[in-house]
Amino acid sequence: PHPSLRDEANMMCSSLMELGALICTARNPQCDSCPISHHCAWVAAGKPAPTAEETAAAAKRVQKFEGTDRQCRGKIMALLRDRGAAGAAWREIDVLWPDKVQLTRAAESLVTDGLVERAGDTWRLPHI
């Protein structure tokens, strides 16, 4: 895609993640502070409480963090954030995680998601 469209998509994705983390939380939604509450299906439905089935299903969905691809991706992102524009060689990333198949999968998914750029053996965060 055109760079400006990619940048806009990245910004929108980050903005929605922040909105979900800070305003639209399951435990304490702050609808009055939400800039897009007028588009919200939950608000339009009258802010219904979850059913017993929905609550039970949510409890089952809780995923452990330790050992997940999310944790692995986070370690890669932290390293690249610390390295700045210089980025990091794969050998520096390779020591972050014991499961090399999972590490490779996590790193490639970051590239696919547009969160990491790779040029040869150098991995870095994209310029925003």
MDTraj code that builds the backbone (N, CA, C; nanometers):
import mdtraj as md
import numpy as np

residues = "PRO HIS PRO SER LEU ARG ASP GLU ALA ASN MET MET CYS SER SER LEU MET GLU LEU GLY ALA LEU ILE CYS THR ALA ARG ASN PRO GLN CYS ASP SER CYS PRO ILE SER HIS HIS CYS ALA TRP VAL ALA ALA GLY LYS PRO ALA PRO THR ALA GLU GLU THR ALA ALA ALA ALA LYS ARG VAL GLN LYS PHE GLU GLY THR ASP ARG GLN CYS ARG GLY LYS ILE MET ALA LEU LEU ARG ASP ARG GLY ALA ALA GLY ALA ALA TRP ARG GLU ILE ASP VAL LEU TRP PRO ASP LYS VAL GLN LEU THR ARG ALA ALA GLU SER LEU VAL THR ASP GLY LEU VAL GLU ARG ALA GLY ASP THR TRP ARG LEU PRO HIS ILE".split()
xyz = np.array([
    [0.0817, -0.1200, 0.0000],
    [0.0000, 0.0000, 0.0000],
    [0.0859, 0.1261, 0.0000],
    [0.0253, 0.2333, -0.0388],
    [0.0922, 0.3637, -0.0397],
    [0.1413, 0.3959, 0.1018],
    [0.2624, 0.4507, 0.1162],
    [0.3163, 0.4771, 0.2508],
    [0.2244, 0.5583, 0.3403],
    [0.1584, 0.6598, 0.2859],
    [0.0722, 0.7407, 0.3724],
    [-0.0470, 0.6603, 0.4213],
    [-0.0989, 0.5699, 0.3364],
    [-0.2100, 0.4847, 0.3798],
    [-0.1642, 0.3869, 0.4868],
    [-0.0439, 0.3320, 0.4699],
    [0.0106, 0.2400, 0.5698],
    [0.0306, 0.3131, 0.7025],
    [0.0833, 0.4348, 0.6959],
    [0.1037, 0.5134, 0.8175],
    [-0.0286, 0.5431, 0.8861],
    [-0.1299, 0.5778, 0.8061],
    [-0.2617, 0.6055, 0.8633],
    [-0.3202, 0.4798, 0.9271],
    [-0.3021, 0.3657, 0.8613],
    [-0.3532, 0.2399, 0.9163],
    [-0.2817, 0.2055, 1.0468],
    [-0.1499, 0.2253, 1.0496],
    [-0.0739, 0.1988, 1.1722],
    [-0.1197, 0.2901, 1.2850],
    [-0.1429, 0.4172, 1.2530],
    [-0.1873, 0.5128, 1.3544],
    [-0.3267, 0.4757, 1.4047],
    [-0.4158, 0.4358, 1.3134],
    [-0.5513, 0.3979, 1.3533],
    [-0.5474, 0.2749, 1.4435],
    [-0.4664, 0.1771, 1.4065],
    [-0.4548, 0.0556, 1.4874],
    [-0.4037, 0.0894, 1.6274],
    [-0.3006, 0.1700, 1.6349],
    [-0.2460, 0.2097, 1.7648],
    [-0.3479, 0.2884, 1.8457],
    [-0.4205, 0.3759, 1.7788],
    [-0.5213, 0.4572, 1.8475],
    [-0.6323, 0.3712, 1.9050],
    [-0.6777, 0.2731, 1.8275],
    [-0.7840, 0.1851, 1.8764],
    [-0.7362, 0.0988, 1.9925],
    [-0.6111, 0.0554, 1.9885],
    [-0.5564, -0.0223, 2.0996],
    [-0.5506, 0.0635, 2.2261],
    [-0.5095, 0.1885, 2.2129],
    [-0.5059, 0.2799, 2.3272],
    [-0.6461, 0.3056, 2.3808],
    [-0.7415, 0.3247, 2.2910],
    [-0.8798, 0.3476, 2.3317],
    [-0.9304, 0.2285, 2.4131],
    [-0.9023, 0.1081, 2.3647],
    [-0.9450, -0.0116, 2.4357],
    [-0.8754, -0.0296, 2.5692],
    [-0.7507, 0.0106, 2.5768],
    [-0.6749, -0.0056, 2.7010],
    [-0.7111, 0.0981, 2.8064],
    [-0.7465, 0.2181, 2.7629],
    [-0.7670, 0.3271, 2.8581],
    [-0.9124, 0.3677, 2.8790],
    [-0.9948, 0.3608, 2.7766],
    [-1.1320, 0.4119, 2.7836],
    [-1.2350, 0.2993, 2.7803],
    [-1.2235, 0.2127, 2.6825],
    [-1.3250, 0.1091, 2.6600],
    [-1.2820, -0.0224, 2.7250],
    [-1.2731, -0.0206, 2.8571],
    [-1.2309, -0.1401, 2.9300],
    [-1.3526, -0.2205, 2.9739],
    [-1.3365, -0.3490, 2.9880],
    [-1.4483, -0.4354, 3.0274],
    [-1.4948, -0.4052, 3.1697],
    [-1.4018, -0.3788, 3.2588],
    [-1.4385, -0.3575, 3.3992],
    [-1.4948, -0.2189, 3.4277],
    [-1.4476, -0.1188, 3.3531],
    [-1.4900, 0.0180, 3.3825],
    [-1.4929, 0.1019, 3.2545],
    [-1.5872, 0.0744, 3.1645],
    [-1.5926, 0.1530, 3.0409],
    [-1.6272, 0.2989, 3.0706],
    [-1.5538, 0.3889, 3.0103],
    [-1.5744, 0.5328, 3.0314],
    [-1.6373, 0.5933, 2.9061],
    [-1.7618, 0.5545, 2.8818],
    [-1.8318, 0.5924, 2.7592],
    [-1.8435, 0.7438, 2.7433],
    [-1.8573, 0.8159, 2.8531],
    [-1.8708, 0.9616, 2.8446],
    [-1.7430, 1.0277, 2.7922],
    [-1.6300, 0.9612, 2.8075],
    [-1.5024, 1.0149, 2.7596],
    [-1.4642, 0.9612, 2.6223],
    [-1.5434, 0.8706, 2.5694],
    [-1.5093, 0.8037, 2.4440],
    [-1.5457, 0.8905, 2.3231],
    [-1.4485, 0.9171, 2.2366],
    [-1.4764, 1.0014, 2.1202],
    [-1.5587, 0.9317, 2.0117],
    [-1.5755, 0.8005, 2.0217],
    [-1.6530, 0.7295, 1.9190],
    [-1.7722, 0.6535, 1.9776],
    [-1.8156, 0.6911, 2.0967],
    [-1.9268, 0.6191, 2.1601],
    [-2.0553, 0.6270, 2.0777],
    [-2.0690, 0.7304, 1.9955],
    [-2.1888, 0.7420, 1.9115],
    [-2.1927, 0.6351, 1.8019],
    [-2.0818, 0.5628, 1.7814],
    [-2.0772, 0.4524, 1.6855],
    [-2.0852, 0.3159, 1.7552],
    [-2.0932, 0.3143, 1.8861],
    [-2.0801, 0.1912, 1.9642],
    [-2.2111, 0.1124, 1.9705],
    [-2.2060, -0.0128, 1.9285],
    [-2.3247, -0.0992, 1.9326],
    [-2.3665, -0.1280, 2.0761],
    [-2.2712, -0.1416, 2.1673],
    [-2.3030, -0.1710, 2.3073],
    [-2.3765, -0.0531, 2.3710],
    [-2.3309, 0.0679, 2.3439],
    [-2.3985, 0.1873, 2.3953],
    [-2.5384, 0.1972, 2.3347],
    [-2.5494, 0.1731, 2.2033],
    [-2.6792, 0.1799, 2.1354],
    [-2.7776, 0.0782, 2.1919],
    [-2.7258, -0.0349, 2.2420],
    [-2.8123, -0.1390, 2.2997],
    [-2.8476, -0.1099, 2.4450],
    [-2.8026, 0.0030, 2.4982],
    [-2.8359, 0.0392, 2.6358],
    [-2.7366, -0.0105, 2.7388],
    [-2.6158, -0.0444, 2.6964],
    [-2.5093, -0.0926, 2.7853],
    [-2.5534, -0.2141, 2.8676],
    [-2.5980, -0.3194, 2.8007],
    [-2.6467, -0.4363, 2.8745],
    [-2.5355, -0.5072, 2.9517],
    [-2.5707, -0.5597, 3.0674],
    [-2.4765, -0.6392, 3.1468],
    [-2.4542, -0.7727, 3.0757],
    [-2.3377, -0.8319, 3.0911],
    [-2.3139, -0.9614, 3.0273],
    [-2.4022, -1.0699, 3.0888],
    [-2.4407, -1.1644, 3.0053],
    [-2.5182, -1.2780, 3.0549],
    [-2.4247, -1.3709, 3.1319],
    [-2.4822, -1.4638, 3.2051],
    [-2.4013, -1.5616, 3.2793],
    [-2.3146, -1.6424, 3.1829],
    [-2.3702, -1.6756, 3.0667],
    [-2.2943, -1.7523, 2.9671],
    [-2.1755, -1.6715, 2.9142],
    [-2.1968, -1.5419, 2.8891],
    [-2.0881, -1.4572, 2.8401],
    [-1.9785, -1.4425, 2.9452],
    [-2.0178, -1.4294, 3.0704],
    [-1.9206, -1.4178, 3.1792],
    [-1.8393, -1.5462, 3.1919],
    [-1.9065, -1.6604, 3.1840],
    [-1.8370, -1.7892, 3.1932],
    [-1.7422, -1.8084, 3.0749],
    [-1.7869, -1.7710, 2.9554],
    [-1.7026, -1.7851, 2.8366],
    [-1.5795, -1.6954, 2.8468],
    [-1.5964, -1.5746, 2.8989],
    [-1.4833, -1.4828, 2.9145],
    [-1.3813, -1.5384, 3.0132],
    [-1.4280, -1.6008, 3.1193],
    [-1.3370, -1.6590, 3.2184],
    [-1.2548, -1.7714, 3.1565],
    [-1.3147, -1.8476, 3.0659],
    [-1.2433, -1.9573, 3.0003],
    [-1.1415, -1.9062, 2.8987],
    [-1.1649, -1.7859, 2.8431],
    [-1.0779, -1.7319, 2.7389],
    [-0.9491, -1.6723, 2.7931],
    [-0.9375, -1.6546, 2.9222],
    [-0.8185, -1.5906, 2.9776],
    [-0.6966, -1.6757, 2.9441],
    [-0.6040, -1.6149, 2.8729],
    [-0.4856, -1.6858, 2.8277],
    [-0.3675, -1.6494, 2.9166],
    [-0.2900, -1.7484, 2.9533],
    [-0.1680, -1.7190, 3.0268],
    [-0.0751, -1.6397, 2.9348],
    [0.0091, -1.5605, 2.9923],
    [0.1008, -1.4774, 2.9144],
    [0.2365, -1.5446, 2.8987],
    [0.2814, -1.6087, 3.0050],
    [0.4125, -1.6729, 3.0058],
    [0.4225, -1.7771, 2.8944],
    [0.5197, -1.7603, 2.8067],
    [0.5442, -1.8578, 2.7014],
    [0.4634, -1.8380, 2.5746],
    [0.3823, -1.7338, 2.5678],
    [0.2981, -1.7120, 2.4501],
    [0.3738, -1.6382, 2.3404],
    [0.3177, -1.6428, 2.2204],
    [0.3722, -1.5635, 2.1108],
    [0.3695, -1.4149, 2.1468],
    [0.2678, -1.3719, 2.2211],
    [0.2592, -1.2313, 2.2623],
    [0.3808, -1.1924, 2.3453],
    [0.4199, -1.2787, 2.4370],
    [0.5365, -1.2486, 2.5201],
    [0.6628, -1.2446, 2.4340],
    [0.6747, -1.3392, 2.3447],
    [0.7909, -1.3453, 2.2564],
    [0.7979, -1.2195, 2.1688],
    [0.6844, -1.1813, 2.1096],
    [0.6793, -1.0597, 2.0276],
    [0.7171, -0.9370, 2.1109],
    [0.6714, -0.9324, 2.2344],
    [0.7033, -0.8203, 2.3219],
    [0.8523, -0.8082, 2.3485],
    [0.9193, -0.9218, 2.3650],
    [1.0642, -0.9194, 2.3882],
    [1.1375, -0.8661, 2.2651],
    [1.0916, -0.9074, 2.1476],
    [1.1524, -0.8575, 2.0238],
    [1.1304, -0.7066, 2.0118],
    [1.0072, -0.6638, 2.0344],
    [0.9751, -0.5208, 2.0236],
    [1.0561, -0.4385, 2.1241],
    [1.0727, -0.4889, 2.2458],
    [1.1496, -0.4162, 2.3477],
    [1.2951, -0.3994, 2.3038],
    [1.3541, -0.5053, 2.2496],
    [1.4920, -0.4965, 2.2020],
    [1.5030, -0.3937, 2.0904],
    [1.4133, -0.4017, 1.9930],
    [1.4208, -0.3102, 1.8791],
    [1.3924, -0.1659, 1.9208],
    [1.3043, -0.1477, 2.0156],
    [1.2776, -0.0128, 2.0672],
    [1.4049, 0.0438, 2.1317],
    [1.4747, -0.0401, 2.2086],
    [1.5983, 0.0041, 2.2740],
    [1.7093, 0.0349, 2.1729],
    [1.7114, -0.0363, 2.0614],
    [1.8164, -0.0177, 1.9606],
    [1.7901, 0.1020, 1.8698],
    [1.6683, 0.1503, 1.8651],
    [1.6363, 0.2678, 1.7839],
    [1.6578, 0.2439, 1.6357],
    [1.7038, 0.3480, 1.5661],
    [1.7184, 0.3426, 1.4204],
    [1.8230, 0.2412, 1.3758],
    [1.9194, 0.2097, 1.4613],
    [2.0239, 0.1137, 1.4246],
    [1.9683, -0.0269, 1.4084],
    [1.8627, -0.0577, 1.4804],
    [1.8045, -0.1907, 1.4721],
    [1.8926, -0.2954, 1.5378],
    [1.8657, -0.4206, 1.5057],
    [1.9406, -0.5316, 1.5646],
    [1.9589, -0.6408, 1.4606],
    [2.0709, -0.7095, 1.4703],
    [2.0959, -0.8254, 1.3849],
    [2.0194, -0.9450, 1.4411],
    [1.9930, -1.0429, 1.3550],
    [1.9177, -1.1603, 1.3995],
    [1.9871, -1.2294, 1.5163],
    [2.1198, -1.2331, 1.5175],
    [2.1906, -1.3014, 1.6267],
    [2.1569, -1.2396, 1.7626],
    [2.1250, -1.1089, 1.7647],
    [2.0848, -1.0433, 1.8892],
    [1.9424, -1.0821, 1.9283],
    [1.8581, -1.1006, 1.8297],
    [1.7193, -1.1406, 1.8544],
    [1.7143, -1.2879, 1.8944],
    [1.8010, -1.3667, 1.8322],
    [1.8001, -1.5119, 1.8514],
    [1.8211, -1.5540, 1.9968],
    [1.8882, -1.4725, 2.0756],
    [1.9147, -1.5089, 2.2154],
    [1.7983, -1.4740, 2.3083],
    [1.6948, -1.4088, 2.2561],
    [1.5838, -1.3635, 2.3399],
    [1.4897, -1.4748, 2.3840],
    [1.4851, -1.5851, 2.3092],
    [1.3794, -1.6837, 2.3311],
    [1.4326, -1.8236, 2.3057],
    [1.4038, -1.9204, 2.3923],
    [1.4602, -2.0546, 2.3753],
    [1.3999, -2.1341, 2.2588],
    [1.2725, -2.1165, 2.2307],
    [1.2057, -2.1913, 2.1236],
    [1.2264, -2.1162, 1.9922],
    [1.3193, -2.1648, 1.9103],
    [1.3579, -2.0929, 1.7883],
    [1.2471, -2.0919, 1.6834],
    [1.1659, -2.1953, 1.6779],
    [1.0528, -2.1968, 1.5843],
    [0.9527, -2.0885, 1.6234],
    [0.9222, -2.0803, 1.7516],
    [0.8287, -1.9786, 1.7996],
    [0.8868, -1.8386, 1.7798],
    [1.0152, -1.8223, 1.8054],
    [1.0806, -1.6927, 1.7882],
    [1.0734, -1.6473, 1.6425],
    [1.1033, -1.7368, 1.5512],
    [1.0975, -1.7033, 1.4085],
    [0.9555, -1.6674, 1.3681],
    [0.8600, -1.7456, 1.4146],
    [0.7191, -1.7181, 1.3834],
    [0.6780, -1.5811, 1.4368],
    [0.7175, -1.5502, 1.5600],
    [0.6824, -1.4217, 1.6207],
    [0.7465, -1.3061, 1.5441],
    [0.8729, -1.3211, 1.5089],
    [0.9434, -1.2146, 1.4359],
    [0.8799, -1.1917, 1.2992],
    [0.8516, -1.2994, 1.2280],
    [0.7896, -1.2863, 1.0957],
    [0.6505, -1.2247, 1.1057],
    [0.5770, -1.2574, 1.2111],
    [0.4429, -1.2000, 1.2264],
    [0.4509, -1.0499, 1.2529],
    [0.5556, -1.0052, 1.3210],
    [0.5741, -0.8614, 1.3430],
    [0.6005, -0.7894, 1.2106],
    [0.6753, -0.8538, 1.1220],
    [0.6998, -0.7969, 0.9889],
    [0.5687, -0.7928, 0.9104],
    [0.4961, -0.9038, 0.9113],
    [0.3683, -0.9115, 0.8400],
    [0.2704, -0.8059, 0.8895],
    [0.2704, -0.7812, 1.0200],
    [0.1792, -0.6825, 1.0793],
    [0.2268, -0.5386, 1.0602],
    [0.3444, -0.5199, 1.0004],
    [0.3960, -0.3858, 0.9762],
    [0.4573, -0.3195, 1.0982],
    [0.4817, -0.3983, 1.2034],
    [0.5382, -0.3428, 1.3260],
    [0.6905, -0.3445, 1.3268],
    [0.7486, -0.4257, 1.2377],
    [0.8938, -0.4387, 1.2280],
    [0.9306, -0.4406, 1.0803],
    [1.0453, -0.3798, 1.0483],
    [1.0996, -0.3846, 0.9129],
    [1.2284, -0.4657, 0.9153],
    [1.2520, -0.5351, 0.8046],
    [1.3746, -0.6137, 0.7937],
    [1.4451, -0.5739, 0.6648],
    [1.5727, -0.5420, 0.6758],
    [1.6569, -0.5131, 0.5599],
    [1.7813, -0.5992, 0.5742],
    [1.7880, -0.7057, 0.4962],
    [1.8982, -0.8000, 0.5107],
    [1.8903, -0.8658, 0.6467],
    [1.9975, -0.8537, 0.7238],
    [2.0007, -0.9126, 0.8579],
    [1.9630, -0.8113, 0.9666],
    [1.9260, -0.6914, 0.9270],
    [1.8914, -0.5883, 1.0250],
    [1.7404, -0.5792, 1.0421],
    [1.6984, -0.5853, 1.1661],
    [1.5567, -0.5749, 1.2031],
    [1.5407, -0.4462, 1.2820],
    [1.4364, -0.3685, 1.2509],
    [1.4159, -0.2413, 1.3229],
    [1.2688, -0.2051, 1.3216],
    [1.2342, -0.1125, 1.4099],
    [1.0992, -0.0585, 1.4095],
    [1.0860, 0.0351, 1.2905],
    [0.9696, 0.0397, 1.2278],
    [0.9524, 0.1295, 1.1132],
    [0.9563, 0.2757, 1.1575],
    [0.9944, 0.3612, 1.0656],
    [0.9944, 0.5058, 1.0931],
    [0.8516, 0.5549, 1.0849],
    [0.8073, 0.6216, 1.1895],
    [0.6695, 0.6724, 1.1918],
    [0.6732, 0.8230, 1.1871],
])
top = md.Topology()
chain = top.add_chain()
for i, resn in enumerate(residues, 1):
    res = top.add_residue(resn, chain, resSeq=i)
    for name in ("N", "CA", "C"):
        top.add_atom(name, md.element.get_by_symbol(name[0]), res)
traj = md.Trajectory(xyz[None], top)
